[in-house]
Amino acid sequence: MRFLHTADWHLGKLFGQRYMTKDQRYVLEELLSLAREAKADAVVIAGDIYDRGVPPAEAVDLMSETLARLAEMHTPVLYIAGNHDSASRIDFGRSVMERSGVFVRGRVAAGMEPVVLEDADGPVYFSLLPFAAPPEVRDAFGIERPISYDEAMEILVQDARKKVPAGARSVAVAHAFLAGGQSSESERPLSVGGSDQVRPVHFAPYSYAALGHLHGPQRAGAENIRYSGSLLKYSFDEAKQEKGAVIVDLAADGTVVQEFVPLAPRHDVRIVTGTLEELRTDGFDPLPHDDYVRVDLLDTDTILNAYDKLQAIYPNLFALTRPNWKAKSADELAVRGQEELRKKSGLALFGDFFEEMTDEALTKEQAQVLTDCFDELEREGREET
């Protein structure tokens, strides 16, 4: 069986103060062409379909159009909710869509049935494991004690494996942060407090694990446990990443061969470094100047209207930094302080406040209770926003 593994589309994403819908539509055309040319038996999307729980209408329209195009190609689609998605909204119309070959899992539940697809060599069992914070797994399985993200995934996988016959070819589709993975700035932390990482060993029983959440294409503990990466570059620390999809060939004996296929974006995202004089020089930057650009301006002196001058060179200038400029205004220092605060988790901020008020650090038990509270608030926020 041959299927296409993709993830982290983030439809409705706002980057550089603009919606990326046109760029997403452009690259999804390439993805559809790849599925057609590769003669994929299925397309697997490992979560974060949308960028937020209530996406803009044009994002929903784009998803609908893409599913319709794949249905016209008679290509089954399997997808799950990621941490950016609203589980209940992703689940909408699930039973109806299955008649068109679209298989969805938004909410986590005990006893979830696998999706079974057939090829010439027999059935392949797809375990669709939507993103679920520990409190949701505890509710679904009636567990009263606190559990970690790692334990939550272990419970989900063990429950899913009960539905897969011994020796059968199988694929896990999950949205998680596997230990050792390389993260990016545009990924929302899975846990407001506490550790959100899980061990890759949980996916060892599967022929292949199609993962979502981390935006850089990468293996996760084994060659057959992989992140496809995001559809596009969504932050400047992803500038050097290559974006695309993974073609997975699953042989009759369960062995896997995968190939990462790059997709060309409408506009690249990149960082340009130099002085203003260099950037104004013809030929200094031979790449397209309408890319989405961050300029690291190396001048040490103050330059009046630097942003406007650079925007005349780069019409899609998204950001400007001055690493060599020594003068720092009070406003800049205030912004830096705010940025440092934003980097701290809610648990860390509360811990600082608690220690300042009581002269004592949070105990492990208190921290766990707060972690569960924060994760529950995060879940409610995904459903309400």
C-alpha positions as CSV (number, residue, x, y, z in Angstrom):
1,M,0.0,0.0,0.0
2,R,1.2,3.5,-0.8
3,F,-0.1,6.5,1.1
4,L,0.9,10.1,1.5
5,H,1.8,11.3,5.0
6,T,1.3,15.1,5.7
7,A,0.5,17.1,8.8
8,D,0.2,20.6,10.4
9,W,-1.6,22.4,7.6
10,H,-2.7,25.2,10.0
11,L,-5.3,26.5,7.6
12,G,-6.3,30.0,8.6
13,K,-2.7,30.7,9.9
14,L,-1.8,34.4,10.4
15,F,1.9,35.0,9.8
16,G,3.5,38.4,9.4
17,Q,0.1,40.1,10.0
18,R,-1.4,38.3,6.9
19,Y,-3.5,35.2,6.4
20,M,-1.6,32.4,4.6
21,T,-4.7,31.1,2.8
22,K,-3.5,31.9,-0.7
23,D,-0.1,30.3,0.0
24,Q,-1.8,27.3,1.5
25,R,-4.2,26.9,-1.5
26,Y,-1.1,27.1,-3.8
27,V,0.9,24.4,-2.1
28,L,-2.2,22.2,-1.6
29,E,-2.5,22.1,-5.4
30,E,1.0,20.6,-5.4
31,L,0.0,18.1,-2.8
32,L,-3.0,17.0,-4.8
33,S,-0.8,16.6,-7.9
34,L,1.7,14.6,-5.9
35,A,-1.1,12.3,-4.6
36,R,-2.3,11.8,-8.2
37,E,1.1,11.3,-9.7
38,A,2.2,8.9,-7.0
39,K,-1.0,7.0,-7.3
40,A,-1.5,7.2,-3.5
41,D,-4.0,4.7,-2.0
42,A,-4.7,7.2,0.8
43,V,-3.8,10.6,2.2
44,V,-3.0,10.7,6.0
45,I,-3.1,14.1,7.8
46,A,-1.7,13.9,11.3
47,G,-3.5,16.8,13.0
48,D,-3.5,20.6,13.2
49,I,-5.8,20.9,10.2
50,Y,-6.6,24.4,11.3
51,D,-4.6,27.0,13.2
52,R,-7.3,27.6,15.9
53,G,-10.4,26.0,17.2
54,V,-12.7,28.3,15.3
55,P,-11.0,28.9,11.9
56,P,-11.9,31.7,9.5
57,A,-14.5,30.7,6.9
58,E,-12.0,30.8,4.0
59,A,-9.9,28.1,5.8
60,V,-12.9,25.8,6.2
61,D,-13.8,26.4,2.6
62,L,-10.3,25.4,1.5
63,M,-10.4,22.2,3.6
64,S,-13.8,21.4,2.1
65,E,-12.5,22.0,-1.5
66,T,-9.4,19.8,-0.8
67,L,-11.5,16.9,0.5
68,A,-13.9,17.2,-2.5
69,R,-10.9,17.1,-4.9
70,L,-9.5,14.0,-3.2
71,A,-13.0,12.3,-3.3
72,E,-13.1,13.0,-7.0
73,M,-9.7,11.1,-7.2
74,H,-11.3,8.3,-5.2
75,T,-8.5,8.7,-2.7
76,P,-9.4,7.9,0.9
77,V,-8.5,10.6,3.5
78,L,-7.7,9.9,7.1
79,Y,-7.1,12.7,9.6
80,I,-7.2,13.5,13.3
81,A,-7.5,16.6,15.5
82,G,-4.3,18.2,16.6
83,N,-3.7,20.5,19.6
84,H,-4.7,23.6,17.5
85,D,-8.0,22.0,16.5
86,S,-11.3,21.9,18.3
87,A,-11.9,18.1,18.8
88,S,-15.7,18.4,18.6
89,R,-15.7,20.6,15.5
90,I,-13.3,18.2,13.7
91,D,-15.6,15.4,14.6
92,F,-18.6,17.1,12.9
93,G,-20.2,15.0,10.1
94,R,-17.8,12.1,10.8
95,S,-20.3,9.3,10.0
96,V,-21.6,11.1,6.9
97,M,-18.1,11.7,5.5
98,E,-17.0,8.1,5.9
99,R,-19.4,7.2,3.0
100,S,-17.2,9.4,0.8
101,G,-14.0,7.8,2.0
102,V,-13.1,10.5,4.6
103,F,-12.2,9.1,8.0
104,V,-12.0,11.5,10.9
105,R,-11.2,11.2,14.6
106,G,-11.6,14.4,16.7
107,R,-12.4,13.3,20.2
108,V,-10.5,10.7,22.1
109,A,-12.5,7.7,23.4
110,A,-11.9,4.2,24.7
111,G,-12.4,1.4,22.2
112,M,-11.8,3.4,19.1
113,E,-12.1,1.2,16.0
114,P,-9.3,1.3,13.4
115,V,-9.9,2.3,9.8
116,V,-9.2,-0.7,7.7
117,L,-8.1,-0.2,4.1
118,E,-7.4,-3.0,1.6
119,D,-4.8,-3.5,-1.1
120,A,-3.7,-6.5,-3.1
121,D,-1.9,-7.8,-0.1
122,G,-4.8,-7.6,2.3
123,P,-5.9,-5.2,5.1
124,V,-4.0,-2.4,6.7
125,Y,-5.2,-1.2,10.1
126,F,-4.9,2.6,10.7
127,S,-5.2,3.6,14.4
128,L,-6.3,7.2,14.4
129,L,-5.2,8.7,17.7
130,P,-6.4,12.3,18.1
131,F,-4.5,14.7,20.3
132,A,-5.6,14.4,23.9
133,A,-4.3,16.0,27.0
134,P,-4.0,13.8,30.1
135,P,-7.3,15.0,31.7
136,E,-9.2,14.0,28.5
137,V,-7.6,10.5,28.6
138,R,-8.4,10.2,32.2
139,D,-12.1,11.1,31.5
140,A,-12.3,8.7,28.6
141,F,-10.9,5.7,30.4
142,G,-12.2,6.5,33.9
143,I,-8.8,7.0,35.5
144,E,-8.8,8.9,38.8
145,R,-5.1,9.4,39.4
146,P,-3.0,12.1,37.7
147,I,-1.2,10.8,34.5
148,S,1.5,12.3,32.3
149,Y,1.4,12.9,28.6
150,D,3.6,9.8,28.2
151,E,1.2,7.6,30.2
152,A,-1.7,9.1,28.3
153,M,-0.2,8.0,25.0
154,E,0.7,4.6,26.4
155,I,-3.0,4.1,27.4
156,L,-4.2,5.2,24.0
157,V,-1.9,3.0,22.0
158,Q,-2.5,-0.1,24.2
159,D,-6.2,0.3,23.8
160,A,-5.9,0.8,20.0
161,R,-3.7,-2.3,19.6
162,K,-6.5,-4.5,21.0
163,K,-8.3,-3.8,17.8
164,V,-5.4,-4.8,15.5
165,P,-5.0,-8.5,14.8
166,A,-1.6,-10.0,15.6
167,G,0.8,-9.9,12.7
168,A,-1.4,-7.5,10.7
169,R,0.1,-4.5,8.9
170,S,-0.7,-1.4,10.9
171,V,-0.2,2.4,10.9
172,A,-0.5,4.8,13.9
173,V,-1.6,8.4,13.1
174,A,-0.9,10.6,16.2
175,H,-0.3,14.2,17.2
176,A,2.3,14.4,19.9
177,F,5.8,15.7,21.0
178,L,8.1,12.7,20.9
179,A,11.1,12.8,23.1
180,G,14.2,14.0,21.2
181,G,12.3,15.9,18.6
182,Q,13.4,19.3,17.3
183,S,10.7,21.9,17.9
184,S,10.0,25.3,16.2
185,E,8.8,28.7,17.4
186,S,5.4,28.4,15.7
187,E,4.4,25.2,17.5
188,R,2.1,25.8,20.5
189,P,3.2,23.9,23.6
190,L,1.1,20.9,24.2
191,S,1.1,21.5,28.0
192,V,0.9,24.8,29.7
193,G,2.7,23.2,32.7
194,G,4.6,20.0,33.1
195,S,6.3,17.8,30.5
196,D,4.5,17.1,27.2
197,Q,7.0,14.7,25.7
198,V,6.2,11.0,25.1
199,R,8.5,8.1,24.3
200,P,8.8,6.8,20.8
201,V,8.8,3.2,22.0
202,H,4.9,3.3,22.3
203,F,4.7,3.2,18.5
204,A,7.2,0.3,18.0
205,P,4.3,-2.3,17.4
206,Y,3.2,-0.4,14.3
207,S,4.6,-0.9,10.8
208,Y,4.7,2.9,10.5
209,A,3.8,5.9,12.7
210,A,2.6,9.1,10.9
211,L,3.1,11.9,13.4
212,G,2.1,15.6,13.5
213,H,3.0,18.5,15.8
214,L,6.7,19.2,15.1
215,H,7.1,21.4,12.0
216,G,10.5,20.1,10.9
217,P,10.5,16.8,8.9
218,Q,12.3,14.3,11.0
219,R,12.5,10.7,12.3
220,A,11.5,10.1,15.9
221,G,13.4,7.2,17.5
222,A,13.3,5.0,14.4
223,E,13.1,5.3,10.6
224,N,9.5,4.2,10.5
225,I,8.3,6.7,13.2
226,R,8.3,10.1,11.5
227,Y,7.1,13.6,11.4
228,S,6.2,14.9,7.9
229,G,6.6,18.5,9.0
230,S,4.2,21.4,8.4
231,L,2.7,22.3,5.0
232,L,4.6,25.6,4.9
233,K,7.2,27.6,6.9
234,Y,5.3,29.4,9.7
235,S,8.1,31.1,11.6
236,F,11.6,32.4,10.8
237,D,13.3,29.7,12.7
238,E,11.8,27.3,10.1
239,A,13.6,29.2,7.3
240,K,16.1,26.5,6.7
241,Q,13.7,23.6,6.9
242,E,12.4,21.9,3.7
243,K,8.7,21.5,3.6
244,G,6.8,18.7,1.8
245,A,5.2,15.3,2.4
246,V,6.2,11.7,2.8
247,I,5.3,9.0,0.4
248,V,5.1,5.7,2.4
249,D,5.2,2.3,0.7
250,L,4.0,-0.5,3.0
251,A,5.0,-3.9,1.7
252,A,3.1,-7.2,2.2
253,D,5.4,-8.2,5.0
254,G,5.0,-4.9,6.9
255,T,8.3,-3.4,5.9
256,V,8.3,0.3,5.0
257,V,10.1,2.5,2.5
258,Q,9.5,6.2,2.8
259,E,10.5,9.1,0.6
260,F,10.3,12.8,1.6
261,V,9.1,14.9,-1.4
262,P,9.6,18.7,-1.2
263,L,6.8,21.1,-2.2
264,A,7.6,24.5,-3.7
265,P,5.8,27.4,-1.9
266,R,4.3,30.4,-3.5
267,H,6.7,32.6,-1.5
268,D,9.7,31.2,0.5
269,V,10.3,32.3,4.1
270,R,13.9,33.4,4.6
271,I,16.3,35.6,6.6
272,V,18.5,38.1,4.9
273,T,21.6,39.5,6.6
274,G,23.7,42.5,5.7
275,T,24.1,46.3,5.9
276,L,21.7,48.6,4.3
277,E,24.4,49.5,1.7
278,E,24.9,45.8,0.9
279,L,21.2,45.1,0.6
280,R,20.8,47.9,-1.8
281,T,23.6,46.6,-4.1
282,D,22.4,44.8,-7.2
283,G,23.2,41.1,-7.0
284,F,23.9,41.0,-3.3
285,D,20.8,38.9,-2.8
286,P,20.0,36.9,-5.9
287,L,16.9,35.2,-4.5
288,P,13.3,36.5,-5.2
289,H,12.8,39.8,-3.3
290,D,9.1,39.1,-2.9
291,D,9.7,36.2,-0.5
292,Y,8.6,36.6,3.1
293,V,11.7,38.1,4.6
294,R,13.2,39.0,7.9
295,V,16.2,41.3,7.6
296,D,19.0,41.2,10.2
297,L,20.4,44.6,9.6
298,L,24.1,44.8,10.6
299,D,24.6,48.5,10.6
300,T,25.8,49.8,14.0
301,D,24.6,53.4,13.4
302,T,21.0,54.7,13.8
303,I,19.2,54.6,10.4
304,L,16.1,56.7,10.1
305,N,13.1,55.0,8.6
306,A,15.0,51.8,8.3
307,Y,11.9,49.6,7.9
308,D,10.5,51.8,5.0
309,K,13.9,51.8,3.2
310,L,14.1,48.0,3.5
311,Q,10.5,47.5,2.4
312,A,11.3,49.3,-0.8
313,I,13.8,46.4,-1.5
314,Y,11.6,43.6,0.0
315,P,7.9,44.3,-0.4
316,N,7.0,41.4,1.8
317,L,9.3,42.4,4.7
318,F,7.8,40.7,7.8
319,A,10.4,41.6,10.4
320,L,13.5,43.6,11.1
321,T,16.2,43.0,13.7
322,R,19.3,45.2,14.6
323,P,21.8,42.8,16.2
324,N,24.7,45.3,16.1
325,W,22.8,48.4,17.0
326,K,23.9,49.5,20.5
327,A,21.3,52.1,21.4
328,K,18.4,50.5,23.2
329,S,15.4,52.7,24.1
330,A,13.3,52.3,27.2
331,D,10.5,51.0,25.0
332,E,12.7,48.3,23.6
333,L,13.8,47.2,27.0
334,A,10.2,47.0,28.1
335,V,9.3,44.9,25.1
336,R,12.2,42.6,25.8
337,G,11.0,42.1,29.4
338,Q,7.5,41.3,28.1
339,E,9.0,38.8,25.7
340,E,10.9,37.1,28.5
341,L,7.6,36.8,30.5
342,R,5.8,35.3,27.5
343,K,8.4,32.6,27.2
344,K,7.5,31.3,30.7
345,S,4.8,28.8,31.1
346,G,1.7,29.5,33.2
347,L,3.0,27.0,35.8
348,A,6.4,28.8,36.0
349,L,4.8,32.2,36.4
350,F,2.5,30.9,39.2
351,G,5.4,29.2,40.8
352,D,7.3,32.5,40.9
353,F,4.3,34.3,42.4
354,F,3.8,31.5,45.0
355,E,7.4,31.6,46.0
356,E,7.4,35.4,46.3
357,M,4.3,35.3,48.5
358,T,5.2,32.3,50.7
359,D,9.0,32.0,50.5
360,E,8.5,28.4,49.6
361,A,8.6,26.6,46.3
362,L,5.7,24.6,44.9
363,T,5.8,20.9,46.0
364,K,5.7,18.2,43.3
365,E,2.1,17.4,44.2
366,Q,1.0,21.0,44.1
367,A,2.7,21.4,40.7
368,Q,0.9,18.3,39.3
369,V,-2.5,19.7,40.5
370,L,-1.8,23.0,38.8
371,T,-0.6,21.2,35.6
372,D,-3.9,19.4,35.4
373,C,-5.9,22.6,35.9
374,F,-3.9,24.4,33.2
375,D,-4.3,21.6,30.8
376,E,-8.1,21.5,31.5
377,L,-8.3,25.2,30.8
378,E,-6.4,24.8,27.6
379,R,-8.8,22.1,26.5
380,E,-11.8,24.2,27.3
381,G,-10.2,27.1,25.4
382,R,-9.8,25.0,22.3
383,E,-13.5,24.1,22.4
384,E,-14.7,27.7,23.0
385,T,-12.5,29.7,20.7
